[in-house]
Amino acid sequence: MNGKAFREGMASSAATSAPAWVLRLYIAGQTPKSLAAISNLHRICGEHLADKYSIEVIDLLEHPQLAEGDKIIAIPTLVRKLPQPIRKIIGDLSDTEKTLVGLQLKPKTD
């Protein structure tokens, strides 16, 4: 990551159209939990969102001031900016079912 926040993912069609899903993942350095969260998020997006997403990974070791905007209190934290409403999921996203429910991609089953 070279100490910078970065964006990745794809838009839903042409490069000028906005992605339907805008996700922001807050991490702290290259820890095993941070790397797992990045990997799990890529897998989940690839399997469930096709080409309709954008991911921004923010390393709070390099950009601690960015935590305030989304009120980040734990890491890793995934913030779904779009579609509204904003949703947050804390953890390494290894529980796919829980992550899909948290993103509202799948209904909660009791």
N, C-alpha and C positions, 0 to 999 in steps of 0.2 A: 504494500500500500504506500510505501514511501512517505508516511507521515501526512497524507492528504486525505480529505474526504473525497470519495469518488462515486461516480454513477455508472451503472451498467444495466443491461436489460435491453428490451426492444420496445418500440412503439407498435401500436396495433396495426398500422398499415404503412403509409408513407412516412418518411422521416419527419414531416411537419406536423403530423397528427399526434395528439397527446395520448399517452397510455391510459388505459382504463384503471389500472392499479398503480398507485405510487406508494412505494414502501421505503422506509428509512430504518436501517439497522444500526443501532449504537453499540459499539464494542470498546474494549480497552486493551489495545495492543494485540499481539499475536499469540494470545493464550490459547490453550486447547479448547476452552469453552467458546471463545470468539471464533476460532477457525471452524469449529463444529457448527455454530450458528450460521455462518456464511454458507458453508457447504449444504446444510439442511435447507436453508432458504432457497438456494439455487435449485435444489432438487424439487422442492415443493412447487415453486413457481413454474419450472419446466414441465412438471406433470399436470398441474391444475390450472395454470393461467395462460398457457400457450405463449403467444407473442404480445400479450396485452399488459405488460408490466414494465416498471422501471424500479431499479433498486439503487438506493444511495447508502453507502456504508460510511459511517462517521466514527473515526477513532478518537475517543475522548481523551486519550493521552496526549494527542496532538492538538485537539480543538475542544478543550473543556468548556469553553463558553457556549458551545452549541447545545449543551445539555439543557440549559435553562429554557429555551424555546419550547421544547416538547416535555418539559418537567420530568426529566429522566432521573430516577432515584436508584435504579439497579441496572446492571449490565450482565449479559447482553439484553437489549430491549428492542423489539421490532415495533415500529409505529406504522400503522396503515393510514396514510394521509388521504388517499382517495381509493375507493369511493367513500364518501362521507357516511356515517360519522367516523371520526378518528377512533381507532382501536389500538390497544397496546398489548403486547405479549412479552412476558419476561422469561428468559431462559434460552437454552441452546437450540430450541425448536426440534429436538429429537423425537418428541411425541407428535407424530404427524397428525393423528386424529385430533388432538387437543389444539394444534396449530390451525388446522382447517376450521374447526369450530370457532376459535378465537378470531380468525379472519372473516368469519361468516361465509365461508365457502361450503360449509356442510352444517346441517341442522344438528343441534345438541340432542343426543339420545340419552334417556335416563335409565 
